[in-house]
Amino acid sequence: MLQSMSLEARVLETRKKGASKHEVSVARGRSNAAAEATLQTAQHPSQHAVLAYQCFVAPMSPLRLQRNSENRTRRLCSVRTKRRFGNTAQKTQRLEIRSTVPKSEQPAVQYKIVDALIESKVAELYPHFAQVDRRTAYHLGRILQTFRAHRLGTHHFASINGYGHGDIGRDTLDAIYADLFGTEAALVRAQFFSGTHAIASCLFGVLRPGDEMLSISGKPYDTLEEVVGLRPSANGAGGSLRDFGIEYRELELSASHGNILDWDALAQGTCFSPKTRLCLIQRSRGYAWRPSISVKDIVRAARIIKSHRPDMIVFVDNCYGEFVEEFEPTNLSDDIDLMAGSLIKNPGGTLALGGGYVVGRAALVAAAANRLAAPGVHGGATYNLNRVNYQGLFLAPQMVGEALKGAMLVATTLLELGFEVSPMPPQFGGEAAHRTDIIQAVRLGAPELIVAFARAVQKWSAVSAYVQPTAGATPGYEDQVIFADGTFMEGSTLELSADGPLREPYVVYAQGGTHWTHWIHVLREFGAVLDQQRHVKLG
């Protein structure tokens, strides 16, 4: 019956059958052929991801974005959709897309081959994308329930300047973070320059001369090395933990346990000294070729540490990990005393202009606040940022979910092209495919490939796409590092971005993306470069 109706009548009929308003509005605004495809698949969600790729992403090569007066019609793809209404099966539909690019300007063959590869990987990943969406809905529900419990209203968006005393928006955001993370207290402040700054405030706040800090997750992230004193400060001014008489040791990761925590040393308690006051667990991999540490393993390690030393402070660097797993470490264990992260990563939802957070035991959070400000100084102006920090938190699960889907696509596609990836694609299952943060590491094996990947990311970024990133000296890093971050917020790794140090084993770290399809453009570009440089043979 639908086949004989006009387009508008079919739109209304499909709406009655349950298609979303978005699908109907999109159908109204497109050509008849494209609209028919939307209507035919509106109630068949397993086709959505593949159809989106085939019809609207694959045709958009750099050359096809140019307008041209010579219109040509060509067959782009054959979309086979088979749905049954009772015992009646619909026939296969063949979709034609209008292209405004003459044949002389059609994409090179390598684009077409990469398109076919990506299309096949999207089809494989769609069931896993659905799992990510369920996790997103779960976290969104938690956030909305917390907002409702704290009676969040528009009056919380106002800010107080100067000393910032009596800012109910700031204080309520602190309380919401504490509830979400299951802790006694929280400190959410724009005055934190970065996640490293929030972590440093915790370390300097709770450690004293003569204490020892032990990293049980191996070498910390590069930007923390100057904080600890592993290398001299770049400006020569000093001020590290070691400068204040605080010692540092690290427990090497165990190769026998899959290059993760050394469970034998922890269980035996031989890694602790009488001076050890704080144990650091870095959840994300940093610039290391190792798995990130799951929430389950963080909780297990904290329990073992407390069994040996109940007075030990267990501190977790939670950067890149928020809303990836079902729970945060502090939700599952009272053995974790303190945790910190960055607002320009996951919890800021791509909207936060800067800042960081600290959650944990009230006395330790207060000690970190004293280090950020000064003893006896409370409050802090919020510079009219309350609204974006609330809204960013509201959007965070969705943005994290899209970043995870993009990471899965990067892993699946580049593994097929012969590169080592970590984590593995979700199709492999098991611990190797488990994701506890938004980072996707790809071992490219050559510095020129890291540069090529970074330039592909930059070319398809929203901001500064016209520049070519190059490796260079960067504050906080010992090696030359290349960054591709054409982001609206500088350093926002929840937006499409990639980076990596130019050192062995030449690994690039990809993360972010406000929609997973953004990575399709990057992978097409990088795949074409690989073919041109003969690193892989695509055709």
PyMOL commands that set and color helices and strands:
alter all, ss='L'
color gray80, all
select helices_A, chain A and resi 2-4+7-16+21-28+32-41+45-57+63-65+103-105+109-149+154-157+168-181+195-206+222-228+242-244+255-257+263-268+295-308+329-332+346-348+362-372+386-416+426-428+431-433+447-459+518-532
alter helices_A, ss='H'
color red, helices_A
select strands_A, chain A and resi 72-77+84-85+88-89+95-99+185-189+212-215+247-250+276-282+313-317+338-342+356-360+420-422+440-443+481-484+497-501+507-511
alter strands_A, ss='S'
color yellow, strands_A
deselect
rebuild
show_as cartoon
